[in-house]
Amino acid sequence: MIVEHVHTGRSLITIARELNDADVLVPRDRHARLQGRPTGGRRHGRDFERFRWT
């Protein structure tokens, strides 16, 4: 889906916003959930419940 949106000329920022609004997990969080681990973690000195598309 992401590749299709890029090919149609949508901006990466718009695509990232739509993924976040649709609660699509980033690959890191998806993998954690599949492994039965909590999503999110610490990044750049801040704690996150889940990571977001950027």
mmCIF entry with sequence, helices, sheets and N, C-alpha, C, O atoms, coordinates in Angstrom:
data_MODEL
# 
_entry.id   MODEL 
# 
_entity.id                         1 
_entity.type                       polymer 
_entity.pdbx_number_of_molecules   1 
# 
_entity_poly.entity_id                      1 
_entity_poly.type                           'polypeptide(L)' 
_entity_poly.nstd_linkage                   no 
_entity_poly.nstd_monomer                   no 
_entity_poly.pdbx_seq_one_letter_code       MIVEHVHTGRSLITIARELNDADVLVPRDRHARLQGRPTGGRRHGRDFERFRWT 
_entity_poly.pdbx_seq_one_letter_code_can   MIVEHVHTGRSLITIARELNDADVLVPRDRHARLQGRPTGGRRHGRDFERFRWT 
_entity_poly.pdbx_strand_id                 A 
# 
loop_
_entity_poly_seq.entity_id 
_entity_poly_seq.num 
_entity_poly_seq.mon_id 
_entity_poly_seq.hetero 
1 1  MET n 
1 2  ILE n 
1 3  VAL n 
1 4  GLU n 
1 5  HIS n 
1 6  VAL n 
1 7  HIS n 
1 8  THR n 
1 9  GLY n 
1 10 ARG n 
1 11 SER n 
1 12 LEU n 
1 13 ILE n 
1 14 THR n 
1 15 ILE n 
1 16 ALA n 
1 17 ARG n 
1 18 GLU n 
1 19 LEU n 
1 20 ASN n 
1 21 ASP n 
1 22 ALA n 
1 23 ASP n 
1 24 VAL n 
1 25 LEU n 
1 26 VAL n 
1 27 PRO n 
1 28 ARG n 
1 29 ASP n 
1 30 ARG n 
1 31 HIS n 
1 32 ALA n 
1 33 ARG n 
1 34 LEU n 
1 35 GLN n 
1 36 GLY n 
1 37 ARG n 
1 38 PRO n 
1 39 THR n 
1 40 GLY n 
1 41 GLY n 
1 42 ARG n 
1 43 ARG n 
1 44 HIS n 
1 45 GLY n 
1 46 ARG n 
1 47 ASP n 
1 48 PHE n 
1 49 GLU n 
1 50 ARG n 
1 51 PHE n 
1 52 ARG n 
1 53 TRP n 
1 54 THR n 
# 
_struct_asym.id          A 
_struct_asym.entity_id   1 
# 
loop_
_struct_conf.conf_type_id 
_struct_conf.id 
_struct_conf.pdbx_PDB_helix_id 
_struct_conf.beg_label_comp_id 
_struct_conf.beg_label_asym_id 
_struct_conf.beg_label_seq_id 
_struct_conf.pdbx_beg_PDB_ins_code 
_struct_conf.end_label_comp_id 
_struct_conf.end_label_asym_id 
_struct_conf.end_label_seq_id 
_struct_conf.pdbx_end_PDB_ins_code 
_struct_conf.beg_auth_comp_id 
_struct_conf.beg_auth_asym_id 
_struct_conf.beg_auth_seq_id 
_struct_conf.end_auth_comp_id 
_struct_conf.end_auth_asym_id 
_struct_conf.end_auth_seq_id 
_struct_conf.pdbx_PDB_helix_class 
_struct_conf.details 
_struct_conf.pdbx_PDB_helix_length 
HELX_P HELX_P1 AA1 ILE A 2  ? HIS A 7  ? ILE A 2  HIS A 7  1 ? 6  
HELX_P HELX_P2 AA2 LEU A 12 ? ASP A 21 ? LEU A 12 ASP A 21 1 ? 10 
HELX_P HELX_P3 AA3 PRO A 27 ? LEU A 34 ? PRO A 27 LEU A 34 1 ? 8  
# 
_struct_conf_type.id          HELX_P 
_struct_conf_type.criteria    ? 
_struct_conf_type.reference   ? 
# 
_struct_sheet.id               AA1 
_struct_sheet.type             ? 
_struct_sheet.number_strands   2 
_struct_sheet.details          ? 
# 
_struct_sheet_order.sheet_id     AA1 
_struct_sheet_order.range_id_1   1 
_struct_sheet_order.range_id_2   2 
_struct_sheet_order.offset       ? 
_struct_sheet_order.sense        anti-parallel 
# 
loop_
_struct_sheet_range.sheet_id 
_struct_sheet_range.id 
_struct_sheet_range.beg_label_comp_id 
_struct_sheet_range.beg_label_asym_id 
_struct_sheet_range.beg_label_seq_id 
_struct_sheet_range.pdbx_beg_PDB_ins_code 
_struct_sheet_range.end_label_comp_id 
_struct_sheet_range.end_label_asym_id 
_struct_sheet_range.end_label_seq_id 
_struct_sheet_range.pdbx_end_PDB_ins_code 
_struct_sheet_range.beg_auth_comp_id 
_struct_sheet_range.beg_auth_asym_id 
_struct_sheet_range.beg_auth_seq_id 
_struct_sheet_range.end_auth_comp_id 
_struct_sheet_range.end_auth_asym_id 
_struct_sheet_range.end_auth_seq_id 
AA1 1 GLY A 41 ? ARG A 43 ? GLY A 41 ARG A 43 
AA1 2 ARG A 46 ? PHE A 48 ? ARG A 46 PHE A 48 
# 
loop_
_atom_site.group_PDB 
_atom_site.id 
_atom_site.type_symbol 
_atom_site.label_atom_id 
_atom_site.label_alt_id 
_atom_site.label_comp_id 
_atom_site.label_asym_id 
_atom_site.label_entity_id 
_atom_site.label_seq_id 
_atom_site.pdbx_PDB_ins_code 
_atom_site.Cartn_x 
_atom_site.Cartn_y 
_atom_site.Cartn_z 
_atom_site.occupancy 
_atom_site.B_iso_or_equiv 
_atom_site.pdbx_formal_charge 
_atom_site.auth_seq_id 
_atom_site.auth_comp_id 
_atom_site.auth_asym_id 
_atom_site.auth_atom_id 
_atom_site.pdbx_PDB_model_num 
ATOM 1   N N  . MET A 1 1  ? 0.822  -1.182  0.000  1.00 0.00 ? 1  MET A N  1 
ATOM 2   C CA . MET A 1 1  ? 0.000  0.000   0.000  1.00 0.00 ? 1  MET A CA 1 
ATOM 3   C C  . MET A 1 1  ? 0.875  1.258   0.000  1.00 0.00 ? 1  MET A C  1 
ATOM 4   O O  . MET A 1 1  ? 0.596  2.216   -0.721 1.00 0.00 ? 1  MET A O  1 
ATOM 5   N N  . ILE A 1 2  ? 1.932  1.244   0.813  1.00 0.00 ? 2  ILE A N  1 
ATOM 6   C CA . ILE A 1 2  ? 2.803  2.420   0.898  1.00 0.00 ? 2  ILE A CA 1 
ATOM 7   C C  . ILE A 1 2  ? 3.442  2.703   -0.464 1.00 0.00 ? 2  ILE A C  1 
ATOM 8   O O  . ILE A 1 2  ? 3.485  3.852   -0.903 1.00 0.00 ? 2  ILE A O  1 
ATOM 9   N N  . VAL A 1 3  ? 3.930  1.672   -1.119 1.00 0.00 ? 3  VAL A N  1 
ATOM 10  C CA . VAL A 1 3  ? 4.582  1.840   -2.423 1.00 0.00 ? 3  VAL A CA 1 
ATOM 11  C C  . VAL A 1 3  ? 3.590  2.397   -3.437 1.00 0.00 ? 3  VAL A C  1 
ATOM 12  O O  . VAL A 1 3  ? 3.931  3.280   -4.223 1.00 0.00 ? 3  VAL A O  1 
ATOM 13  N N  . GLU A 1 4  ? 2.368  1.882   -3.419 1.00 0.00 ? 4  GLU A N  1 
ATOM 14  C CA . GLU A 1 4  ? 1.352  2.384   -4.351 1.00 0.00 ? 4  GLU A CA 1 
ATOM 15  C C  . GLU A 1 4  ? 1.095  3.872   -4.128 1.00 0.00 ? 4  GLU A C  1 
ATOM 16  O O  . GLU A 1 4  ? 0.975  4.632   -5.089 1.00 0.00 ? 4  GLU A O  1 
ATOM 17  N N  . HIS A 1 5  ? 1.011  4.288   -2.874 1.00 0.00 ? 5  HIS A N  1 
ATOM 18  C CA . HIS A 1 5  ? 0.773  5.706   -2.575 1.00 0.00 ? 5  HIS A CA 1 
ATOM 19  C C  . HIS A 1 5  ? 1.947  6.573   -3.041 1.00 0.00 ? 5  HIS A C  1 
ATOM 20  O O  . HIS A 1 5  ? 1.742  7.671   -3.558 1.00 0.00 ? 5  HIS A O  1 
ATOM 21  N N  . VAL A 1 6  ? 3.161  6.087   -2.859 1.00 0.00 ? 6  VAL A N  1 
ATOM 22  C CA . VAL A 1 6  ? 4.338  6.838   -3.315 1.00 0.00 ? 6  VAL A CA 1 
ATOM 23  C C  . VAL A 1 6  ? 4.303  6.975   -4.835 1.00 0.00 ? 6  VAL A C  1 
ATOM 24  O O  . VAL A 1 6  ? 4.592  8.044   -5.372 1.00 0.00 ? 6  VAL A O  1 
ATOM 25  N N  . HIS A 1 7  ? 3.954  5.902   -5.519 1.00 0.00 ? 7  HIS A N  1 
ATOM 26  C CA . HIS A 1 7  ? 3.929  5.934   -6.988 1.00 0.00 ? 7  HIS A CA 1 
ATOM 27  C C  . HIS A 1 7  ? 2.857  6.876   -7.526 1.00 0.00 ? 7  HIS A C  1 
ATOM 28  O O  . HIS A 1 7  ? 2.980  7.387   -8.639 1.00 0.00 ? 7  HIS A O  1 
ATOM 29  N N  . THR A 1 8  ? 1.808  7.106   -6.739 1.00 0.00 ? 8  THR A N  1 
ATOM 30  C CA . THR A 1 8  ? 0.771  8.037   -7.194 1.00 0.00 ? 8  THR A CA 1 
ATOM 31  C C  . THR A 1 8  ? 1.117  9.479   -6.867 1.00 0.00 ? 8  THR A C  1 
ATOM 32  O O  . THR A 1 8  ? 0.366  10.392  -7.211 1.00 0.00 ? 8  THR A O  1 
ATOM 33  N N  . GLY A 1 9  ? 2.261  9.695   -6.197 1.00 0.00 ? 9  GLY A N  1 
ATOM 34  C CA . GLY A 1 9  ? 2.728  11.048  -5.938 1.00 0.00 ? 9  GLY A CA 1 
ATOM 35  C C  . GLY A 1 9  ? 2.371  11.611  -4.577 1.00 0.00 ? 9  GLY A C  1 
ATOM 36  O O  . GLY A 1 9  ? 2.593  12.797  -4.333 1.00 0.00 ? 9  GLY A O  1 
ATOM 37  N N  . ARG A 1 10 ? 1.826  10.803  -3.686 1.00 0.00 ? 10 ARG A N  1 
ATOM 38  C CA . ARG A 1 10 ? 1.501  11.302  -2.351 1.00 0.00 ? 10 ARG A CA 1 
ATOM 39  C C  . ARG A 1 10 ? 2.775  11.526  -1.563 1.00 0.00 ? 10 ARG A C  1 
ATOM 40  O O  . ARG A 1 10 ? 3.754  10.799  -1.734 1.00 0.00 ? 10 ARG A O  1 
ATOM 41  N N  . SER A 1 11 ? 2.765  12.527  -0.704 1.00 0.00 ? 11 SER A N  1 
ATOM 42  C CA . SER A 1 11 ? 3.971  12.821  0.076  1.00 0.00 ? 11 SER A CA 1 
ATOM 43  C C  . SER A 1 11 ? 4.152  11.780  1.183  1.00 0.00 ? 11 SER A C  1 
ATOM 44  O O  . SER A 1 11 ? 3.188  11.181  1.660  1.00 0.00 ? 11 SER A O  1 
ATOM 45  N N  . LEU A 1 12 ? 5.395  11.585  1.572  1.00 0.00 ? 12 LEU A N  1 
ATOM 46  C CA . LEU A 1 12 ? 5.690  10.625  2.634  1.00 0.00 ? 12 LEU A CA 1 
ATOM 47  C C  . LEU A 1 12 ? 5.094  11.058  3.966  1.00 0.00 ? 12 LEU A C  1 
ATOM 48  O O  . LEU A 1 12 ? 4.693  10.216  4.771  1.00 0.00 ? 12 LEU A O  1 
ATOM 49  N N  . ILE A 1 13 ? 5.033  12.353  4.201  1.00 0.00 ? 13 ILE A N  1 
ATOM 50  C CA . ILE A 1 13 ? 4.437  12.863  5.441  1.00 0.00 ? 13 ILE A CA 1 
ATOM 51  C C  . ILE A 1 13 ? 2.949  12.522  5.484  1.00 0.00 ? 13 ILE A C  1 
ATOM 52  O O  . ILE A 1 13 ? 2.437  12.110  6.525  1.00 0.00 ? 13 ILE A O  1 
ATOM 53  N N  . THR A 1 14 ? 2.263  12.690  4.372  1.00 0.00 ? 14 THR A N  1 
ATOM 54  C CA . THR A 1 14 ? 0.836  12.359  4.307  1.00 0.00 ? 14 THR A CA 1 
ATOM 55  C C  . THR A 1 14 ? 0.619  10.875  4.542  1.00 0.00 ? 14 THR A C  1 
ATOM 56  O O  . THR A 1 14 ? -0.285 10.486  5.282  1.00 0.00 ? 14 THR A O  1 
ATOM 57  N N  . ILE A 1 15 ? 1.437  10.054  3.923  1.00 0.00 ? 15 ILE A N  1 
ATOM 58  C CA . ILE A 1 15 ? 1.324  8.606   4.092  1.00 0.00 ? 15 ILE A CA 1 
ATOM 59  C C  . ILE A 1 15 ? 1.566  8.225   5.555  1.00 0.00 ? 15 ILE A C  1 
ATOM 60  O O  . ILE A 1 15 ? 0.831  7.409   6.111  1.00 0.00 ? 15 ILE A O  1 
ATOM 61  N N  . ALA A 1 16 ? 2.582  8.802   6.173  1.00 0.00 ? 16 ALA A N  1 
ATOM 62  C CA . ALA A 1 16 ? 2.883  8.511   7.575  1.00 0.00 ? 16 ALA A CA 1 
ATOM 63  C C  . ALA A 1 16 ? 1.716  8.910   8.472  1.00 0.00 ? 16 ALA A C  1 
ATOM 64  O O  . ALA A 1 16 ? 1.353  8.163   9.380  1.00 0.00 ? 16 ALA A O  1 
ATOM 65  N N  . ARG A 1 17 ? 1.129  10.074  8.228  1.00 0.00 ? 17 ARG A N  1 
ATOM 66  C CA . ARG A 1 17 ? -0.036 10.517  9.023  1.00 0.00 ? 17 ARG A CA 1 
ATOM 67  C C  . ARG A 1 17 ? -1.192 9.539   8.900  1.00 0.00 ? 17 ARG A C  1 
ATOM 68  O O  . ARG A 1 17 ? -1.834 9.197   9.893  1.00 0.00 ? 17 ARG A O  1 
ATOM 69  N N  . GLU A 1 18 ? -1.455 9.092   7.679  1.00 0.00 ? 18 GLU A N  1 
ATOM 70  C CA . GLU A 1 18 ? -2.565 8.165   7.462  1.00 0.00 ? 18 GLU A CA 1 
ATOM 71  C C  . GLU A 1 18 ? -2.312 6.822   8.156  1.00 0.00 ? 18 GLU A C  1 
ATOM 72  O O  . GLU A 1 18 ? -3.235 6.231   8.717  1.00 0.00 ? 18 GLU A O  1 
ATOM 73  N N  . LEU A 1 19 ? -1.074 6.344   8.119  1.00 0.00 ? 19 LEU A N  1 
ATOM 74  C CA . LEU A 1 19 ? -0.748 5.097   8.804  1.00 0.00 ? 19 LEU A CA 1 
ATOM 75  C C  . LEU A 1 19 ? -0.936 5.243   10.313 1.00 0.00 ? 19 LEU A C  1 
ATOM 76  O O  . LEU A 1 19 ? -1.474 4.344   10.960 1.00 0.00 ? 19 LEU A O  1 
ATOM 77  N N  . ASN A 1 20 ? -0.498 6.367   10.875 1.00 0.00 ? 20 ASN A N  1 
ATOM 78  C CA . ASN A 1 20 ? -0.676 6.611   12.308 1.00 0.00 ? 20 ASN A CA 1 
ATOM 79  C C  . ASN A 1 20 ? -2.156 6.734   12.663 1.00 0.00 ? 20 ASN A C  1 
ATOM 80  O O  . ASN A 1 20 ? -2.602 6.185   13.670 1.00 0.00 ? 20 ASN A O  1 
ATOM 81  N N  . ASP A 1 21 ? -2.915 7.450   11.841 1.00 0.00 ? 21 ASP A N  1 
ATOM 82  C CA . ASP A 1 21 ? -4.353 7.618   12.097 1.00 0.00 ? 21 ASP A CA 1 
ATOM 83  C C  . ASP A 1 21 ? -5.100 6.291   12.031 1.00 0.00 ? 21 ASP A C  1 
ATOM 84  O O  . ASP A 1 21 ? -6.090 6.095   12.735 1.00 0.00 ? 21 ASP A O  1 
ATOM 85  N N  . ALA A 1 22 ? -4.621 5.375   11.177 1.00 0.00 ? 22 ALA A N  1 
ATOM 86  C CA . ALA A 1 22 ? -5.258 4.065   11.028 1.00 0.00 ? 22 ALA A CA 1 
ATOM 87  C C  . ALA A 1 22 ? -4.718 3.050   12.044 1.00 0.00 ? 22 ALA A C  1 
ATOM 88  O O  . ALA A 1 22 ? -5.088 1.876   12.008 1.00 0.00 ? 22 ALA A O  1 
ATOM 89  N N  . ASP A 1 23 ? -3.846 3.501   12.946 1.00 0.00 ? 23 ASP A N  1 
ATOM 90  C CA . ASP A 1 23 ? -3.249 2.626   13.975 1.00 0.00 ? 23 ASP A CA 1 
ATOM 91  C C  . ASP A 1 23 ? -2.482 1.446   13.391 1.00 0.00 ? 23 ASP A C  1 
ATOM 92  O O  . ASP A 1 23 ? -2.484 0.356   13.964 1.00 0.00 ? 23 ASP A O  1 
ATOM 93  N N  . VAL A 1 24 ? -1.824 1.661   12.247 1.00 0.00 ? 24 VAL A N  1 
ATOM 94  C CA . VAL A 1 24 ? -0.960 0.639   11.660 1.00 0.00 ? 24 VAL A CA 1 
ATOM 95  C C  . VAL A 1 24 ? 0.360  0.663   12.420 1.00 0.00 ? 24 VAL A C  1 
ATOM 96  O O  . VAL A 1 24 ? 1.007  1.706   12.516 1.00 0.00 ? 24 VAL A O  1 
ATOM 97  N N  . LEU A 1 25 ? 0.755  -0.478  12.954 1.00 0.00 ? 25 LEU A N  1 
ATOM 98  C CA . LEU A 1 25 ? 1.984  -0.546  13.736 1.00 0.00 ? 25 LEU A CA 1 
ATOM 99  C C  . LEU A 1 25 ? 3.210  -0.413  12.843 1.00 0.00 ? 25 LEU A C  1 
ATOM 100 O O  . LEU A 1 25 ? 3.224  -0.911  11.718 1.00 0.00 ? 25 LEU A O  1 
ATOM 101 N N  . VAL A 1 26 ? 4.236  0.261   13.349 1.00 0.00 ? 26 VAL A N  1 
ATOM 102 C CA . VAL A 1 26 ? 5.521  0.291   12.655 1.00 0.00 ? 26 VAL A CA 1 
ATOM 103 C C  . VAL A 1 26 ? 6.107  -1.114  12.745 1.00 0.00 ? 26 VAL A C  1 
ATOM 104 O O  . VAL A 1 26 ? 5.736  -1.863  13.648 1.00 0.00 ? 26 VAL A O  1 
ATOM 105 N N  . PRO A 1 27 ? 7.007  -1.497  11.843 1.00 0.00 ? 27 PRO A N  1 
ATOM 106 C CA . PRO A 1 27 ? 7.544  -2.857  11.869 1.00 0.00 ? 27 PRO A CA 1 
ATOM 107 C C  . PRO A 1 27 ? 8.109  -3.280  13.230 1.00 0.00 ? 27 PRO A C  1 
ATOM 108 O O  . PRO A 1 27 ? 7.929  -4.426  13.640 1.00 0.00 ? 27 PRO A O  1 
ATOM 109 N N  . ARG A 1 28 ? 8.780  -2.381  13.923 1.00 0.00 ? 28 ARG A N  1 
ATOM 110 C CA . ARG A 1 28 ? 9.368  -2.703  15.232 1.00 0.00 ? 28 ARG A CA 1 
ATOM 111 C C  . ARG A 1 28 ? 8.287  -3.117  16.233 1.00 0.00 ? 28 ARG A C  1 
ATOM 112 O O  . ARG A 1 28 ? 8.446  -4.103  16.952 1.00 0.00 ? 28 ARG A O  1 
ATOM 113 N N  . ASP A 1 29 ? 7.189  -2.359  16.276 1.00 0.00 ? 29 ASP A N  1 
ATOM 114 C CA . ASP A 1 29 ? 6.101  -2.675  17.203 1.00 0.00 ? 29 ASP A CA 1 
ATOM 115 C C  . ASP A 1 29 ? 5.329  -3.915  16.759 1.00 0.00 ? 29 ASP A C  1 
ATOM 116 O O  . ASP A 1 29 ? 4.890  -4.704  17.595 1.00 0.00 ? 29 ASP A O  1 
ATOM 117 N N  . ARG A 1 30 ? 5.161  -4.089  15.460 1.00 0.00 ? 30 ARG A N  1 
ATOM 118 C CA . ARG A 1 30 ? 4.467  -5.279  14.965 1.00 0.00 ? 30 ARG A CA 1 
ATOM 119 C C  . ARG A 1 30 ? 5.237  -6.534  15.356 1.00 0.00 ? 30 ARG A C  1 
ATOM 120 O O  . ARG A 1 30 ? 4.649  -7.519  15.802 1.00 0.00 ? 30 ARG A O  1 
ATOM 121 N N  . HIS A 1 31 ? 6.539  -6.490  15.189 1.00 0.00 ? 31 HIS A N  1 
ATOM 122 C CA . HIS A 1 31 ? 7.369  -7.640  15.550 1.00 0.00 ? 31 HIS A CA 1 
ATOM 123 C C  . HIS A 1 31 ? 7.279  -7.910  17.057 1.00 0.00 ? 31 HIS A C  1 
ATOM 124 O O  . HIS A 1 31 ? 7.171  -9.062  17.477 1.00 0.00 ? 31 HIS A O  1 
ATOM 125 N N  . ALA A 1 32 ? 7.322  -6.860  17.855 1.00 0.00 ? 32 ALA A N  1 
ATOM 126 C CA . ALA A 1 32 ? 7.209  -7.021  19.309 1.00 0.00 ? 32 ALA A CA 1 
ATOM 127 C C  . ALA A 1 32 ? 5.885  -7.678  19.665 1.00 0.00 ? 32 ALA A C  1 
ATOM 128 O O  . ALA A 1 32 ? 5.849  -8.594  20.488 1.00 0.00 ? 32 ALA A O  1 
ATOM 129 N N  . ARG A 1 33 ? 4.807  -7.227  19.062 1.00 0.00 ? 33 ARG A N  1 
ATOM 130 C CA . ARG A 1 33 ? 3.482  -7.800  19.351 1.00 0.00 ? 33 ARG A CA 1 
ATOM 131 C C  . ARG A 1 33 ? 3.432  -9.271  18.943 1.00 0.00 ? 33 ARG A C  1 
ATOM 132 O O  . ARG A 1 33 ? 2.890  -10.099 19.676 1.00 0.00 ? 33 ARG A O  1 
ATOM 133 N N  . LEU A 1 34 ? 3.996  -9.601  17.777 1.00 0.00 ? 34 LEU A N  1 
ATOM 134 C CA . LEU A 1 34 ? 4.018  -10.999 17.334 1.00 0.00 ? 34 LEU A CA 1 
ATOM 135 C C  . LEU A 1 34 ? 4.813  -11.877 18.290 1.00 0.00 ? 34 LEU A C  1 
ATOM 136 O O  . LEU A 1 34 ? 4.517  -13.062 18.440 1.00 0.00 ? 34 LEU A O  1 
ATOM 137 N N  . GLN A 1 35 ? 5.821  -11.300 18.937 1.00 0.00 ? 35 GLN A N  1 
ATOM 138 C CA . GLN A 1 35 ? 6.658  -12.037 19.885 1.00 0.00 ? 35 GLN A CA 1 
ATOM 139 C C  . GLN A 1 35 ? 6.078  -12.027 21.296 1.00 0.00 ? 35 GLN A C  1 
ATOM 140 O O  . GLN A 1 35 ? 6.665  -12.608 22.209 1.00 0.00 ? 35 GLN A O  1 
ATOM 141 N N  . GLY A 1 36 ? 4.932  -11.374 21.482 1.00 0.00 ? 36 GLY A N  1 
ATOM 142 C CA . GLY A 1 36 ? 4.298  -11.315 22.787 1.00 0.00 ? 36 GLY A CA 1 
ATOM 143 C C  . GLY A 1 36 ? 4.922  -10.298 23.732 1.00 0.00 ? 36 GLY A C  1 
ATOM 144 O O  . GLY A 1 36 ? 4.719  -10.356 24.944 1.00 0.00 ? 36 GLY A O  1 
ATOM 145 N N  . ARG A 1 37 ? 5.688  -9.360  23.163 1.00 0.00 ? 37 ARG A N  1 
ATOM 146 C CA . ARG A 1 37 ? 6.321  -8.328  23.971 1.00 0.00 ? 37 ARG A CA 1 
ATOM 147 C C  . ARG A 1 37 ? 5.535  -7.022  23.852 1.00 0.00 ? 37 ARG A C  1 
ATOM 148 O O  . ARG A 1 37 ? 4.771  -6.846  22.903 1.00 0.00 ? 37 ARG A O  1 
ATOM 149 N N  . PRO A 1 38 ? 5.715  -6.110  24.803 1.00 0.00 ? 38 PRO A N  1 
ATOM 150 C CA . PRO A 1 38 ? 5.015  -4.825  24.707 1.00 0.00 ? 38 PRO A CA 1 
ATOM 151 C C  . PRO A 1 38 ? 5.563  -3.977  23.559 1.00 0.00 ? 38 PRO A C  1 
ATOM 152 O O  . PRO A 1 38 ? 6.722  -4.110  23.167 1.00 0.00 ? 38 PRO A O  1 
ATOM 153 N N  . THR A 1 39 ? 4.721  -3.117  23.037 1.00 0.00 ? 39 THR A N  1 
ATOM 154 C CA . THR A 1 39 ? 5.148  -2.204  21.980 1.00 0.00 ? 39 THR A CA 1 
ATOM 155 C C  . THR A 1 39 ? 5.840  -1.004  22.609 1.00 0.00 ? 39 THR A C  1 
ATOM 156 O O  . THR A 1 39 ? 5.796  -0.803  23.823 1.00 0.00 ? 39 THR A O  1 
ATOM 157 N N  . GLY A 1 40 ? 6.477  -0.213  21.758 1.00 0.00 ? 40 GLY A N  1 
ATOM 158 C CA . GLY A 1 40 ? 7.137  1.006   22.224 1.00 0.00 ? 40 GLY A CA 1 
ATOM 159 C C  . GLY A 1 40 ? 8.475  0.727   22.863 1.00 0.00 ? 40 GLY A C  1 
ATOM 160 O O  . GLY A 1 40 ? 9.064  -0.339  22.684 1.00 0.00 ? 40 GLY A O  1 
ATOM 161 N N  . GLY A 1 41 ? 8.943  1.707   23.614 1.00 0.00 ? 41 GLY A N  1 
ATOM 162 C CA . GLY A 1 41 ? 10.236 1.608   24.261 1.00 0.00 ? 41 GLY A CA 1 
ATOM 163 C C  . GLY A 1 41 ? 10.864 2.978   24.400 1.00 0.00 ? 41 GLY A C  1 
ATOM 164 O O  . GLY A 1 41 ? 10.183 4.002   24.344 1.00 0.00 ? 41 GLY A O  1 
ATOM 165 N N  . ARG A 1 42 ? 12.162 2.982   24.580 1.00 0.00 ? 42 ARG A N  1 
ATOM 166 C CA . ARG A 1 42 ? 12.886 4.228   24.788 1.00 0.00 ? 42 ARG A CA 1 
ATOM 167 C C  . ARG A 1 42 ? 13.624 4.601   23.509 1.00 0.00 ? 42 ARG A C  1 
ATOM 168 O O  . ARG A 1 42 ? 14.279 3.765   22.886 1.00 0.00 ? 42 ARG A O  1 
ATOM 169 N N  . ARG A 1 43 ? 13.506 5.871   23.130 1.00 0.00 ? 43 ARG A N  1 
ATOM 170 C CA . ARG A 1 43 ? 14.186 6.358   21.934 1.00 0.00 ? 43 ARG A CA 1 
ATOM 171 C C  . ARG A 1 43 ? 14.514 7.823   22.135 1.00 0.00 ? 43 ARG A C  1 
ATOM 172 O O  . ARG A 1 43 ? 13.654 8.610   22.531 1.00 0.00 ? 43 ARG A O  1 
ATOM 173 N N  . HIS A 1 44 ? 15.748 8.187   21.865 1.00 0.00 ? 44 HIS A N  1 
ATOM 174 C CA . HIS A 1 44 ? 16.211 9.575   22.005 1.00 0.00 ? 44 HIS A CA 1 
ATOM 175 C C  . HIS A 1 44 ? 15.913 10.127  23.400 1.00 0.00 ? 44 HIS A C  1 
ATOM 176 O O  . HIS A 1 44 ? 15.557 11.295  23.553 1.00 0.00 ? 44 HIS A O  1 
ATOM 177 N N  . GLY A 1 45 ? 16.063 9.278   24.409 1.00 0.00 ? 45 GLY A N  1 
ATOM 178 C CA . GLY A 1 45 ? 15.876 9.711   25.778 1.00 0.00 ? 45 GLY A CA 1 
ATOM 179 C C  . GLY A 1 45 ? 14.433 9.859   26.224 1.00 0.00 ? 45 GLY A C  1 
ATOM 180 O O  . GLY A 1 45 ? 14.171 10.367  27.314 1.00 0.00 ? 45 GLY A O  1 
ATOM 181 N N  . ARG A 1 46 ? 13.502 9.425   25.402 1.00 0.00 ? 46 ARG A N  1 
ATOM 182 C CA . ARG A 1 46 ? 12.076 9.518   25.740 1.00 0.00 ? 46 ARG A CA 1 
ATOM 183 C C  . ARG A 1 46 ? 11.439 8.137   25.685 1.00 0.00 ? 46 ARG A C  1 
ATOM 184 O O  . ARG A 1 46 ? 11.854 7.285   24.900 1.00 0.00 ? 46 ARG A O  1 
ATOM 185 N N  . ASP A 1 47 ? 10.426 7.918   26.524 1.00 0.00 ? 47 ASP A N  1 
ATOM 186 C CA . ASP A 1 47 ? 9.687  6.656   26.534 1.00 0.00 ? 47 ASP A CA 1 
ATOM 187 C C  . ASP A 1 47 ? 8.426  6.792   25.686 1.00 0.00 ? 47 ASP A C  1 
ATOM 188 O O  . ASP A 1 47 ? 7.740  7.813   25.734 1.00 0.00 ? 47 ASP A O  1 
ATOM 189 N N  . PHE A 1 48 ? 8.133  5.760   24.916 1.00 0.00 ? 48 PHE A N  1 
ATOM 190 C CA . PHE A 1 48 ? 6.955  5.730   24.055 1.00 0.00 ? 48 PHE A CA 1 
ATOM 191 C C  . PHE A 1 48 ? 6.170  4.450   24.296 1.00 0.00 ? 48 PHE A C  1 
ATOM 192 O O  . PHE A 1 48 ? 6.757  3.380   24.452 1.00 0.00 ? 48 PHE A O  1 
ATOM 193 N N  . GLU A 1 49 ? 4.828  4.556   24.329 1.00 0.00 ? 49 GLU A N  1 
ATOM 194 C CA . GLU A 1 49 ? 3.988  3.362   24.443 1.00 0.00 ? 49 GLU A CA 1 
ATOM 195 C C  . GLU A 1 49 ? 3.993  2.596   23.142 1.00 0.00 ? 49 GLU A C  1 
ATOM 196 O O  . GLU A 1 49 ? 3.912  1.368   23.131 1.00 0.00 ? 49 GLU A O  1 
ATOM 197 N N  . ARG A 1 50 ? 4.088  3.318   22.051 1.00 0.00 ? 50 ARG A N  1 
ATOM 198 C CA . ARG A 1 50 ? 4.249  2.709   20.735 1.00 0.00 ? 50 ARG A CA 1 
ATOM 199 C C  . ARG A 1 50 ? 4.954  3.725   19.857 1.00 0.00 ? 50 ARG A C  1 
ATOM 200 O O  . ARG A 1 50 ? 4.872  4.932   20.085 1.00 0.00 ? 50 ARG A O  1 
ATOM 201 N N  . PHE A 1 51 ? 5.642  3.222   18.857 1.00 0.00 ? 51 PHE A N  1 
ATOM 202 C CA . PHE A 1 51 ? 6.339  4.116   17.943 1.00 0.00 ? 51 PHE A CA 1 
ATOM 203 C C  . PHE A 1 51 ? 5.405  4.526   16.814 1.00 0.00 ? 51 PHE A C  1 
ATOM 204 O O  . PHE A 1 51 ? 4.427  3.838   16.520 1.00 0.00 ? 51 PHE A O  1 
ATOM 205 N N  . ARG A 1 52 ? 5.716  5.649   16.188 1.00 0.00 ? 52 ARG A N  1 
ATOM 206 C CA . ARG A 1 52 ? 4.867  6.193   15.144 1.00 0.00 ? 52 ARG A CA 1 
ATOM 207 C C  . ARG A 1 52 ? 5.628  6.252   13.814 1.00 0.00 ? 52 ARG A C  1 
ATOM 208 O O  . ARG A 1 52 ? 6.857  6.328   13.780 1.00 0.00 ? 52 ARG A O  1 
ATOM 209 N N  . TRP A 1 53 ? 4.875  6.216   12.746 1.00 0.00 ? 53 TRP A N  1 
ATOM 210 C CA . TRP A 1 53 ? 5.461  6.404   11.409 1.00 0.00 ? 53 TRP A CA 1 
ATOM 211 C C  . TRP A 1 53 ? 5.909  7.854   11.281 1.00 0.00 ? 53 TRP A C  1 
ATOM 212 O O  . TRP A 1 53 ? 5.213  8.768   11.724 1.00 0.00 ? 53 TRP A O  1 
ATOM 213 N N  . THR A 1 54 ? 7.064  8.059   10.678 1.00 0.00 ? 54 THR A N  1 
ATOM 214 C CA . THR A 1 54 ? 7.567  9.415   10.443 1.00 0.00 ? 54 THR A CA 1 
ATOM 215 C C  . THR A 1 54 ? 7.988  9.568   9.003  1.00 0.00 ? 54 THR A C  1 
ATOM 216 O O  . THR A 1 54 ? 8.440  10.640  8.603  1.00 0.00 ? 54 THR A O  1 
# 
